Amino acid sequence: MKKAWMLFVLAMVTVVLAACGSEETRTFEMEDTGLTSTLTYTYSGDEVTSQTAENVLNYEELGIEKADAEEILNPVAEQYEGLEGIEYSIEYGDEEAVESIEINYEELDYEKAQGVEGIQLEGNPEDGVSMEKSAEMVEEQGYTEVEE
């Protein structure tokens, strides 16, 4: 009986510790003429650990050609090259371009990232990125949260 009780207590401690350290996600979307943007935040407590962004740009709806999109977006893509903590890719299809950005805030070089178009960082990087402040900011920009 004592052994069963100890196993139960150990199991409960394991469950509680796993719940405390588990990460959650929140996703936000925005659609505008020619653009569909999806942001997904991974966080623990109020601290964001990573963020992904997928932007789909429809050439026809934007009133541009594929070559125009490449001319506009290639210089943006170059800004992301060599930035620690960021993975960037863009694929140009016949009808749309798909831009993907992954930011690992635990590895991000905040100083270098400040100068990159499209990255908005406020406050002290040592304090981390707040999930609640991030949610407020993107909702003010027109994003809506997607219930998972």
Wavefront OBJ file of the C-alpha trace (Angstrom):
o trace
v 0.000 0.000 0.000
v 2.815 2.372 0.918
v 4.577 1.598 -2.371
v 1.389 2.281 -4.349
v 0.945 5.608 -2.539
v 4.542 6.636 -3.343
v 4.044 5.743 -7.019
v 0.852 7.818 -7.081
v 2.610 10.822 -5.504
v 5.531 10.475 -7.924
v 3.137 10.300 -10.872
v 1.298 13.437 -9.707
v 4.549 15.368 -9.254
v 5.593 14.361 -12.769
v 2.264 15.552 -14.213
v 2.457 18.876 -12.356
v 6.049 19.511 -13.445
v 5.250 18.633 -17.041
v 2.288 21.024 -17.027
v 4.397 23.856 -15.600
v 7.060 23.539 -18.260
v 4.813 22.857 -21.224
v 4.615 25.237 -24.128
v 1.428 26.444 -25.734
v 0.672 28.097 -29.063
v -1.533 30.964 -30.199
v -2.280 31.666 -33.846
v -3.421 34.906 -35.469
v -4.540 35.533 -39.047
v -5.124 38.542 -41.236
v -6.462 38.753 -44.760
v -6.131 41.839 -46.885
v -6.271 42.368 -50.619
v -3.742 39.938 -52.032
v -2.236 38.982 -48.673
v -2.989 36.229 -46.193
v -0.772 36.314 -43.115
v -0.632 33.719 -40.339
v 1.389 34.246 -37.157
v 1.929 31.423 -34.672
v 3.494 32.088 -31.289
v 4.936 29.365 -29.059
v 5.120 30.450 -25.438
v 5.457 29.321 -21.843
v 3.737 31.432 -19.212
v 3.828 34.904 -20.777
v 7.212 34.447 -22.479
v 7.294 33.823 -26.225
v 9.991 31.320 -27.151
v 9.427 31.279 -30.913
v 7.245 32.712 -33.632
v 6.466 31.655 -37.174
v 4.962 33.796 -39.899
v 3.604 32.620 -43.207
v 2.633 35.278 -45.713
v 0.925 34.334 -48.957
v 0.930 37.081 -51.585
v -1.388 36.693 -54.574
v 0.112 38.495 -57.567
v -3.151 39.149 -59.423
v -4.952 40.531 -56.349
v -1.959 42.763 -55.607
v -1.868 43.951 -59.218
v 1.711 42.793 -59.795
v 3.568 40.187 -61.807
v 5.872 37.486 -60.431
v 8.921 39.505 -61.552
v 7.622 42.539 -59.622
v 7.242 40.445 -56.472
v 10.800 39.154 -56.827
v 12.110 42.701 -57.297
v 10.282 43.895 -54.164
v 10.890 40.890 -51.896
v 14.438 39.795 -52.752
v 16.000 42.835 -50.994
v 13.846 42.064 -47.944
v 15.031 38.449 -48.003
v 18.661 39.605 -48.060
v 18.156 41.432 -44.739
v 17.450 38.107 -43.029
v 20.590 36.357 -44.285
v 23.004 35.410 -41.531
v 20.777 36.573 -38.672
v 21.161 34.239 -35.720
v 17.827 32.885 -34.505
v 15.943 33.530 -37.759
v 15.166 31.189 -40.628
v 13.726 32.872 -43.711
v 12.542 31.475 -47.003
v 10.466 32.653 -49.920
v 9.094 30.635 -52.792
v 7.789 32.277 -55.937
v 5.035 30.295 -57.615
v 3.224 31.142 -60.825
v 0.289 32.794 -59.025
v 1.592 33.608 -55.546
v 4.657 33.968 -53.374
v 4.888 32.236 -49.998
v 7.161 33.848 -47.429
v 8.061 31.891 -44.271
v 9.852 33.323 -41.257
v 10.779 31.411 -38.101
v 12.160 33.331 -35.124
v 13.711 31.541 -32.160
v 13.733 34.232 -29.469
v 16.071 32.195 -27.285
v 18.769 32.378 -29.994
v 17.879 35.701 -31.649
v 20.533 38.398 -32.011
v 18.232 41.219 -30.882
v 20.665 44.000 -31.775
v 21.004 42.919 -35.406
v 17.293 42.082 -35.701
v 16.282 45.648 -34.734
v 17.337 46.943 -38.150
v 15.405 44.382 -40.186
v 12.236 45.470 -41.961
v 9.198 43.654 -40.578
v 10.631 42.820 -37.155
v 9.141 44.831 -34.310
v 10.904 44.464 -30.973
v 10.110 46.704 -28.029
v 11.479 46.863 -24.514
v 14.487 45.164 -22.976
v 15.444 41.906 -24.753
v 16.633 40.482 -21.439
v 13.012 40.587 -20.248
v 11.939 38.363 -23.144
v 8.980 38.778 -25.484
v 5.572 38.997 -23.805
v 2.781 36.866 -25.280
v 0.089 39.244 -24.038
v 1.810 42.333 -25.452
v 2.432 40.511 -28.736
v -1.250 39.542 -28.950
v -2.334 43.141 -28.294
v 0.083 44.468 -30.908
v -0.975 42.114 -33.710
v -4.677 42.564 -32.946
v -4.178 46.340 -33.226
v -2.645 45.666 -36.660
v -5.803 43.848 -37.802
v -5.020 40.217 -36.962
v -7.661 38.026 -35.331
v -6.932 35.077 -33.094
v -7.727 31.633 -34.460
v -9.217 29.291 -31.886
v -7.344 25.999 -31.899
l 1 2 3 4 5 6 7 8 9 10 11 12 13 14 15 16 17 18 19 20 21 22 23 24 25 26 27 28 29 30 31 32 33 34 35 36 37 38 39 40 41 42 43 44 45 46 47 48 49 50 51 52 53 54 55 56 57 58 59 60 61 62 63 64 65 66 67 68 69 70 71 72 73 74 75 76 77 78 79 80 81 82 83 84 85 86 87 88 89 90 91 92 93 94 95 96 97 98 99 100 101 102 103 104 105 106 107 108 109 110 111 112 113 114 115 116 117 118 119 120 121 122 123 124 125 126 127 128 129 130 131 132 133 134 135 136 137 138 139 140 141 142 143 144 145 146 147 148
